[in-house]
């Protein structure tokens, strides 16, 4: 990720921290975690999980892009009205 200059958003797992510690100076420094961006990511992931509750969106029954987008729009409207 560092080579491609991608920012690290989620928190680092404990096993990664331990593995980096065993490598010593070759383990590089830990990636910085931006908590504000991480909270926004959690909201987006929650929205995707709610949309996946709709069967036609999750399994993509509609093979035509226009029908899929219409189903996605209807699912978003239903979630918004709840």
Chimera marker file (.cmm) of the C-alpha trace (Angstrom):
<marker_set name="trace">
<marker id="1" x="0.000" y="0.000" z="0.000" r="1" g="1" b="0" radius="0.5"/>
<marker id="2" x="2.844" y="2.367" z="0.758" r="1" g="1" b="0" radius="0.5"/>
<marker id="3" x="4.388" y="1.775" z="-2.654" r="1" g="1" b="0" radius="0.5"/>
<marker id="4" x="1.136" y="2.826" z="-4.337" r="1" g="1" b="0" radius="0.5"/>
<marker id="5" x="0.625" y="5.714" z="-1.881" r="1" g="1" b="0" radius="0.5"/>
<marker id="6" x="-2.719" y="4.388" z="-0.638" r="1" g="1" b="0" radius="0.5"/>
<marker id="7" x="-3.744" y="5.755" z="2.746" r="1" g="1" b="0" radius="0.5"/>
<marker id="8" x="-4.424" y="3.183" z="5.442" r="1" g="1" b="0" radius="0.5"/>
<marker id="9" x="-7.849" y="3.753" z="6.978" r="1" g="1" b="0" radius="0.5"/>
<marker id="10" x="-8.666" y="0.836" z="9.278" r="1" g="1" b="0" radius="0.5"/>
<marker id="11" x="-6.916" y="-0.018" z="12.493" r="1" g="1" b="0" radius="0.5"/>
<marker id="12" x="-4.053" y="-2.477" z="12.445" r="1" g="1" b="0" radius="0.5"/>
<marker id="13" x="-4.668" y="-6.018" z="13.722" r="1" g="1" b="0" radius="0.5"/>
<marker id="14" x="-2.864" y="-7.304" z="16.787" r="1" g="1" b="0" radius="0.5"/>
<marker id="15" x="-1.115" y="-10.132" z="14.939" r="1" g="1" b="0" radius="0.5"/>
<marker id="16" x="0.361" y="-7.626" z="12.464" r="1" g="1" b="0" radius="0.5"/>
<marker id="17" x="1.673" y="-5.505" z="15.326" r="1" g="1" b="0" radius="0.5"/>
<marker id="18" x="3.293" y="-8.559" z="16.929" r="1" g="1" b="0" radius="0.5"/>
<marker id="19" x="4.832" y="-9.718" z="13.631" r="1" g="1" b="0" radius="0.5"/>
<marker id="20" x="6.282" y="-6.287" z="12.947" r="1" g="1" b="0" radius="0.5"/>
<marker id="21" x="7.766" y="-6.228" z="16.458" r="1" g="1" b="0" radius="0.5"/>
<marker id="22" x="9.520" y="-9.566" z="15.878" r="1" g="1" b="0" radius="0.5"/>
<marker id="23" x="11.124" y="-8.249" z="12.685" r="1" g="1" b="0" radius="0.5"/>
<marker id="24" x="12.752" y="-5.396" z="14.551" r="1" g="1" b="0" radius="0.5"/>
<marker id="25" x="14.059" y="-2.595" z="12.362" r="1" g="1" b="0" radius="0.5"/>
<marker id="26" x="13.075" y="-4.489" z="9.204" r="1" g="1" b="0" radius="0.5"/>
<marker id="27" x="9.434" y="-4.356" z="10.273" r="1" g="1" b="0" radius="0.5"/>
<marker id="28" x="8.983" y="-0.764" z="9.092" r="1" g="1" b="0" radius="0.5"/>
<marker id="29" x="6.940" y="1.744" z="11.018" r="1" g="1" b="0" radius="0.5"/>
<marker id="30" x="3.237" y="1.226" z="11.726" r="1" g="1" b="0" radius="0.5"/>
<marker id="31" x="0.721" y="2.765" z="9.336" r="1" g="1" b="0" radius="0.5"/>
<marker id="32" x="-1.124" y="5.816" z="10.608" r="1" g="1" b="0" radius="0.5"/>
<marker id="33" x="-4.836" y="5.354" z="11.227" r="1" g="1" b="0" radius="0.5"/>
<marker id="34" x="-7.136" y="8.319" z="10.640" r="1" g="1" b="0" radius="0.5"/>
<marker id="35" x="-10.085" y="7.800" z="12.998" r="1" g="1" b="0" radius="0.5"/>
<marker id="36" x="-12.318" y="10.402" z="11.303" r="1" g="1" b="0" radius="0.5"/>
<marker id="37" x="-12.072" y="8.666" z="7.934" r="1" g="1" b="0" radius="0.5"/>
<marker id="38" x="-12.492" y="5.276" z="9.641" r="1" g="1" b="0" radius="0.5"/>
<marker id="39" x="-15.812" y="6.403" z="11.169" r="1" g="1" b="0" radius="0.5"/>
<marker id="40" x="-17.053" y="7.510" z="7.743" r="1" g="1" b="0" radius="0.5"/>
<marker id="41" x="-15.989" y="4.188" z="6.257" r="1" g="1" b="0" radius="0.5"/>
<marker id="42" x="-18.041" y="2.385" z="8.893" r="1" g="1" b="0" radius="0.5"/>
<marker id="43" x="-21.166" y="4.323" z="7.837" r="1" g="1" b="0" radius="0.5"/>
<marker id="44" x="-20.629" y="3.424" z="4.177" r="1" g="1" b="0" radius="0.5"/>
<marker id="45" x="-20.056" y="-0.261" z="4.968" r="1" g="1" b="0" radius="0.5"/>
<marker id="46" x="-23.211" y="-0.309" z="7.089" r="1" g="1" b="0" radius="0.5"/>
<marker id="47" x="-25.169" y="1.138" z="4.172" r="1" g="1" b="0" radius="0.5"/>
<marker id="48" x="-23.852" y="-1.569" z="1.835" r="1" g="1" b="0" radius="0.5"/>
<marker id="49" x="-24.781" y="-4.256" z="4.366" r="1" g="1" b="0" radius="0.5"/>
<marker id="50" x="-28.322" y="-2.926" z="4.577" r="1" g="1" b="0" radius="0.5"/>
<marker id="51" x="-28.613" y="-2.844" z="0.786" r="1" g="1" b="0" radius="0.5"/>
<marker id="52" x="-27.458" y="-6.470" z="0.638" r="1" g="1" b="0" radius="0.5"/>
<marker id="53" x="-30.543" y="-7.460" z="2.625" r="1" g="1" b="0" radius="0.5"/>
<marker id="54" x="-32.548" y="-6.951" z="-0.547" r="1" g="1" b="0" radius="0.5"/>
<marker id="55" x="-32.296" y="-10.192" z="-2.495" r="1" g="1" b="0" radius="0.5"/>
<marker id="56" x="-32.416" y="-8.710" z="-5.980" r="1" g="1" b="0" radius="0.5"/>
<marker id="57" x="-29.583" y="-6.298" z="-5.150" r="1" g="1" b="0" radius="0.5"/>
<marker id="58" x="-27.405" y="-8.870" z="-3.372" r="1" g="1" b="0" radius="0.5"/>
<marker id="59" x="-27.683" y="-11.623" z="-5.974" r="1" g="1" b="0" radius="0.5"/>
<marker id="60" x="-28.070" y="-9.341" z="-8.994" r="1" g="1" b="0" radius="0.5"/>
<marker id="61" x="-31.028" y="-11.088" z="-10.549" r="1" g="1" b="0" radius="0.5"/>
<marker id="62" x="-31.417" y="-8.243" z="-13.047" r="1" g="1" b="0" radius="0.5"/>
<marker id="63" x="-28.729" y="-8.704" z="-15.672" r="1" g="1" b="0" radius="0.5"/>
<marker id="64" x="-29.500" y="-5.419" z="-17.416" r="1" g="1" b="0" radius="0.5"/>
<marker id="65" x="-27.707" y="-2.461" z="-15.834" r="1" g="1" b="0" radius="0.5"/>
<marker id="66" x="-30.790" y="-0.233" z="-16.014" r="1" g="1" b="0" radius="0.5"/>
<marker id="67" x="-32.940" y="-2.770" z="-14.131" r="1" g="1" b="0" radius="0.5"/>
<marker id="68" x="-30.225" y="-3.292" z="-11.533" r="1" g="1" b="0" radius="0.5"/>
<marker id="69" x="-29.898" y="0.444" z="-10.975" r="1" g="1" b="0" radius="0.5"/>
<marker id="70" x="-33.688" y="0.741" z="-10.658" r="1" g="1" b="0" radius="0.5"/>
<marker id="71" x="-33.735" y="-2.020" z="-8.032" r="1" g="1" b="0" radius="0.5"/>
<marker id="72" x="-30.883" y="-0.366" z="-6.183" r="1" g="1" b="0" radius="0.5"/>
<marker id="73" x="-32.721" y="2.963" z="-6.218" r="1" g="1" b="0" radius="0.5"/>
<marker id="74" x="-35.908" y="1.380" z="-4.895" r="1" g="1" b="0" radius="0.5"/>
<marker id="75" x="-33.973" y="-0.368" z="-2.117" r="1" g="1" b="0" radius="0.5"/>
<marker id="76" x="-32.292" y="2.919" z="-1.163" r="1" g="1" b="0" radius="0.5"/>
<marker id="77" x="-35.642" y="4.699" z="-1.059" r="1" g="1" b="0" radius="0.5"/>
<marker id="78" x="-37.144" y="1.976" z="1.152" r="1" g="1" b="0" radius="0.5"/>
<marker id="79" x="-34.188" y="2.236" z="3.556" r="1" g="1" b="0" radius="0.5"/>
<marker id="80" x="-34.433" y="6.014" z="3.596" r="1" g="1" b="0" radius="0.5"/>
<marker id="81" x="-38.162" y="5.917" z="4.397" r="1" g="1" b="0" radius="0.5"/>
<marker id="82" x="-37.714" y="3.517" z="7.335" r="1" g="1" b="0" radius="0.5"/>
<link id1="1" id2="2" r="1" g="1" b="0" radius="0.2"/>
<link id1="2" id2="3" r="1" g="1" b="0" radius="0.2"/>
<link id1="3" id2="4" r="1" g="1" b="0" radius="0.2"/>
<link id1="4" id2="5" r="1" g="1" b="0" radius="0.2"/>
<link id1="5" id2="6" r="1" g="1" b="0" radius="0.2"/>
<link id1="6" id2="7" r="1" g="1" b="0" radius="0.2"/>
<link id1="7" id2="8" r="1" g="1" b="0" radius="0.2"/>
<link id1="8" id2="9" r="1" g="1" b="0" radius="0.2"/>
<link id1="9" id2="10" r="1" g="1" b="0" radius="0.2"/>
<link id1="10" id2="11" r="1" g="1" b="0" radius="0.2"/>
<link id1="11" id2="12" r="1" g="1" b="0" radius="0.2"/>
<link id1="12" id2="13" r="1" g="1" b="0" radius="0.2"/>
<link id1="13" id2="14" r="1" g="1" b="0" radius="0.2"/>
<link id1="14" id2="15" r="1" g="1" b="0" radius="0.2"/>
<link id1="15" id2="16" r="1" g="1" b="0" radius="0.2"/>
<link id1="16" id2="17" r="1" g="1" b="0" radius="0.2"/>
<link id1="17" id2="18" r="1" g="1" b="0" radius="0.2"/>
<link id1="18" id2="19" r="1" g="1" b="0" radius="0.2"/>
<link id1="19" id2="20" r="1" g="1" b="0" radius="0.2"/>
<link id1="20" id2="21" r="1" g="1" b="0" radius="0.2"/>
<link id1="21" id2="22" r="1" g="1" b="0" radius="0.2"/>
<link id1="22" id2="23" r="1" g="1" b="0" radius="0.2"/>
<link id1="23" id2="24" r="1" g="1" b="0" radius="0.2"/>
<link id1="24" id2="25" r="1" g="1" b="0" radius="0.2"/>
<link id1="25" id2="26" r="1" g="1" b="0" radius="0.2"/>
<link id1="26" id2="27" r="1" g="1" b="0" radius="0.2"/>
<link id1="27" id2="28" r="1" g="1" b="0" radius="0.2"/>
<link id1="28" id2="29" r="1" g="1" b="0" radius="0.2"/>
<link id1="29" id2="30" r="1" g="1" b="0" radius="0.2"/>
<link id1="30" id2="31" r="1" g="1" b="0" radius="0.2"/>
<link id1="31" id2="32" r="1" g="1" b="0" radius="0.2"/>
<link id1="32" id2="33" r="1" g="1" b="0" radius="0.2"/>
<link id1="33" id2="34" r="1" g="1" b="0" radius="0.2"/>
<link id1="34" id2="35" r="1" g="1" b="0" radius="0.2"/>
<link id1="35" id2="36" r="1" g="1" b="0" radius="0.2"/>
<link id1="36" id2="37" r="1" g="1" b="0" radius="0.2"/>
<link id1="37" id2="38" r="1" g="1" b="0" radius="0.2"/>
<link id1="38" id2="39" r="1" g="1" b="0" radius="0.2"/>
<link id1="39" id2="40" r="1" g="1" b="0" radius="0.2"/>
<link id1="40" id2="41" r="1" g="1" b="0" radius="0.2"/>
<link id1="41" id2="42" r="1" g="1" b="0" radius="0.2"/>
<link id1="42" id2="43" r="1" g="1" b="0" radius="0.2"/>
<link id1="43" id2="44" r="1" g="1" b="0" radius="0.2"/>
<link id1="44" id2="45" r="1" g="1" b="0" radius="0.2"/>
<link id1="45" id2="46" r="1" g="1" b="0" radius="0.2"/>
<link id1="46" id2="47" r="1" g="1" b="0" radius="0.2"/>
<link id1="47" id2="48" r="1" g="1" b="0" radius="0.2"/>
<link id1="48" id2="49" r="1" g="1" b="0" radius="0.2"/>
<link id1="49" id2="50" r="1" g="1" b="0" radius="0.2"/>
<link id1="50" id2="51" r="1" g="1" b="0" radius="0.2"/>
<link id1="51" id2="52" r="1" g="1" b="0" radius="0.2"/>
<link id1="52" id2="53" r="1" g="1" b="0" radius="0.2"/>
<link id1="53" id2="54" r="1" g="1" b="0" radius="0.2"/>
<link id1="54" id2="55" r="1" g="1" b="0" radius="0.2"/>
<link id1="55" id2="56" r="1" g="1" b="0" radius="0.2"/>
<link id1="56" id2="57" r="1" g="1" b="0" radius="0.2"/>
<link id1="57" id2="58" r="1" g="1" b="0" radius="0.2"/>
<link id1="58" id2="59" r="1" g="1" b="0" radius="0.2"/>
<link id1="59" id2="60" r="1" g="1" b="0" radius="0.2"/>
<link id1="60" id2="61" r="1" g="1" b="0" radius="0.2"/>
<link id1="61" id2="62" r="1" g="1" b="0" radius="0.2"/>
<link id1="62" id2="63" r="1" g="1" b="0" radius="0.2"/>
<link id1="63" id2="64" r="1" g="1" b="0" radius="0.2"/>
<link id1="64" id2="65" r="1" g="1" b="0" radius="0.2"/>
<link id1="65" id2="66" r="1" g="1" b="0" radius="0.2"/>
<link id1="66" id2="67" r="1" g="1" b="0" radius="0.2"/>
<link id1="67" id2="68" r="1" g="1" b="0" radius="0.2"/>
<link id1="68" id2="69" r="1" g="1" b="0" radius="0.2"/>
<link id1="69" id2="70" r="1" g="1" b="0" radius="0.2"/>
<link id1="70" id2="71" r="1" g="1" b="0" radius="0.2"/>
<link id1="71" id2="72" r="1" g="1" b="0" radius="0.2"/>
<link id1="72" id2="73" r="1" g="1" b="0" radius="0.2"/>
<link id1="73" id2="74" r="1" g="1" b="0" radius="0.2"/>
<link id1="74" id2="75" r="1" g="1" b="0" radius="0.2"/>
<link id1="75" id2="76" r="1" g="1" b="0" radius="0.2"/>
<link id1="76" id2="77" r="1" g="1" b="0" radius="0.2"/>
<link id1="77" id2="78" r="1" g="1" b="0" radius="0.2"/>
<link id1="78" id2="79" r="1" g="1" b="0" radius="0.2"/>
<link id1="79" id2="80" r="1" g="1" b="0" radius="0.2"/>
<link id1="80" id2="81" r="1" g="1" b="0" radius="0.2"/>
<link id1="81" id2="82" r="1" g="1" b="0" radius="0.2"/>
</marker_set>
